[in-house]
Amino acid sequence: MGVEKPYWNSRQANKRYLYSGDSDGERVVYKRKRFHYQHEESHEFSEEEECGEGEEVPEVREEEEFDAEDEYGEEEMGESEESYWLEHDEEINAASSSSKKRIKETPIDRLSALPDSLLIRILSNLRMQEAAMTCVLSKRWQFLWTDLPRLEFRESSHRTEKTREFVAWVHRTLVISSGNHLEKLEVNFMYNKSFVSDVNVWVEFALKNKVKDVFLRLINSLEDLYMLPQMMYCNSSLTRLTLQGCIMAPRTTIDWKSLTKLDLSCVELRQHVVENILSSCPVLISLSLMEFWGFNCLEVHSQSLGELIIRYWKDWNSESLLEISAPNLHYLEVSLYAIGRKLRLTNISSLVDAYINFDDFDGDASRPVNMMSYMKELLENLQHVKKLELGLGCFHGYPTCSPKGDLNCDLLHLKTVDIRCFADDRLDGEPMLTLVQLLLKRARVLRKMVIVDENESIGSDVYFKIAQTLLSYPRSSRNAVVLVS
């Protein structure tokens, strides 16, 4: 019995296409793979058997475009074929929907996927304790915080147990810290001499890793001052140094050739140490001294130093004199205990902005003080400044000699004056009134003067009388505005 050949129809055989209908008059055509013949019986045969000898083998094409509305249209697709493709599309859509659902349900840690450099930058915006807490998130975060560019350790507790825990924490952190990109190391805690070796280790760590900004705030008493190690005076990488509660006694020349900002408070500074510092910092821009003692002359020849801040200079001699000479200085701030201590300013011709404050603390109220004579001398030395701020707390509560005289020069550059004082109602506002009168008379280009009375005990009637007197004084500058509050 011979094998029956399959029938052929190249246009109709097993076409696979879907039609979605017209869209704005345009016909949508889809492509589907198709087979060009089918078996009526399950039997294998070759192309020669199918077509016979001499017959042309029909061309087999895998893809062909069909118009959804041609003569062999949708009607000629069998019902079985149509249901097959509908079921197949439903399976595809179900699988796609299930896959999307699984993706949504799977949590993605996008933050941990970021590079270390970016995560460290994010952590650097947190406080040290907050950044350290991220170590519990995962192994990825366990030691990430130790590579912060700024390690800032602070503890304000006075309890010995708490302080010892703090010191141990600093040690643990520095041990696991690479220090490769460390820019600042800050340690701030209640210090006593039992922690000398600990602080020495931290200073050595800063030197070894070439930390640019070192901040040691050691809160202590005069009996527990920390002796700064000799190795700290030879540090060419240092750009900013802040010290509190230290004794500075270098045995050799200081090497701080990159230092631009130096802040010292509660420190002992001998005269030769100050001279050594000023001569060994060629690029020093800002110098701040607070609650210091040991010298009485500050002569600055640096071409780079533009800012000098001196607050509450201590000297056991009540008749001491602090002399400042700085020809290239642009900003000067001085706060002194007025009674028995004097300030002499020489060679400050480049000064633009000055703040002078006289406090009444630690004074001897039994002696009369000629503060006006003192202020006149200072104002004549400050004749080049454009902005002047005066704090005159010493005018209240102390016997003061009656103001007399006038300035020996005009203040040709002064444009802004800010005076904060305690007007003494027992003296009817003197000597503040005389000081204001002199400034209004000599400041030729004055634009604004603000007077703030900080004496809360003064009566409203006395205050009103003093304010009227201030506003009645003649002004050499037509543009001068006087504000009293």
PEKAHU-V764645 format. One record per helix or strand of 3 or more residues. SS is the DSSP state (a for helix, b for strand). FROM is the first residue (numbers start at 0). LEN is the number of residues. If there is no record, write none. Layout:
ss:SS from:FROM len:LEN
ss:SS from:FROM len:LEN
This chain:
ss:a from:46 len:5
ss:a from:73 len:3
ss:a from:78 len:27
ss:a from:115 len:8
ss:a from:127 len:9
ss:a from:138 len:3
ss:a from:143 len:4
ss:b from:149 len:5
ss:a from:159 len:17
ss:b from:183 len:7
ss:a from:192 len:16
ss:b from:212 len:7
ss:a from:221 len:3
ss:a from:229 len:4
ss:b from:239 len:5
ss:b from:260 len:5
ss:a from:270 len:9
ss:b from:285 len:5
ss:b from:296 len:4
ss:b from:306 len:5
ss:b from:320 len:6
ss:b from:330 len:7
ss:b from:341 len:5
ss:b from:352 len:7
ss:a from:370 len:11
ss:b from:386 len:6
ss:a from:392 len:3
ss:b from:415 len:6
ss:a from:424 len:3
ss:a from:431 len:11
ss:b from:447 len:6
ss:a from:459 len:13
ss:b from:480 len:4
